[in-house]
Amino acid sequence: MLGLAIAALAMKAYAVFDAIRVPTDAFPAAGKLTKPIWLGILAVALIIELAVFPSPLFFGNLLGTVGAAVYLVDVRPAVRAMGGGRRGSSNDGPYGSW
């Protein structure tokens, strides 16, 4: 159970910090909910995770885990495709992106 709790905490923390880095206009451009809504969902999920940390199967915790998973699997790739979060991408060659 502790392993599940640590994995859920890491996933939610990563999702929150990733959403913070994405520009605000990338969310509506990708056809997703706005950045403040996603940050609210992910922040509440992280707060619930921290409040009931050793219990990953708590119902509120499961909802937060699903929310973070939806962000990472659906929203994150869509906003990345719209150019969100590409500040100094590491795969830029000397003549542009490759």
N, C-alpha and C positions, 0 to 999 in steps of 0.2 A: 504494500500500500504506500509505503514511503517513496518508493521509486516512481509510482504513478503521480504522487503529489509533486515530486520534484520536476518531473517531466511536464506536468500541466503548468506549474509555476514558470518554468523556463519558456514554454511556448507562449504564454500570455504576456510575459515581460518582453519577449522578442517582438510580438505583434504590436504592443503599445509603442515601443521605441521605433519600430519601422513606420508605423502610421504617423508618428511625429515628424519624421524626416521627409515624408512625401509632401510635395506642394499642394496647397488647398485646391487649386483649380484642376488638378489631375483627377480628382474623384468624380465631379460631375461630367468631365470630358469623357471618362470611361463608362458613364452611365450607371454609376454606383451612388450610394448614399453620400451625403456630404462628409467632409473630414471631421467636423465637430460631433456628428452623430456616431461615426465609427470610433473616435477617440473616447466618447462617453461609454459606448458599449464595452470597449476593451478595458478602459480604466475601471469600470464597475466590476468586470470579470476578474481583473487583477486584485482589486480590493477584497472581493469575496474570497478569492483563493488565499490571500494572506490572512483573512479573518478565520478561516476554517482549515488552515494549512494541512494538518495531518489527515484530513478526511476528503479524498478526491471524489468519493461517490456521493457527496452531499448534492441534493437536487440543484441548488443554485450554482454550485461549482460546476456541475455537468453542463448547465446551460451556458455558463461562461466559457467553458472549454469548447463547446460547439461554436459559439460566436467567434472565438479566436481562430478556430480551424477554418471557418467560412472566410474570415478575413485573409488568412494565409493562402488558402487554396483558390479562392475566387477573386477577391478584391485586389490583393497584392499584385498578381500577374497582370490584371487589367490596367491598374494605374501605372505599372512599370511600362506597359506597352504604349501608354500615352505620354511617356517621357518623364513620369514622376520618379524622383529619386536618382536621376542620372547626373548627379553633380560630380564630375571628374571620374567617370567610370573607368575601372581598371582594365577594360578590354579595348580601350582606344589606342590605336596604333599611331605612328607618326603622321599618317596621312588621313586620319579619321578612324571611324569605327570599323572593325573587321569582324 
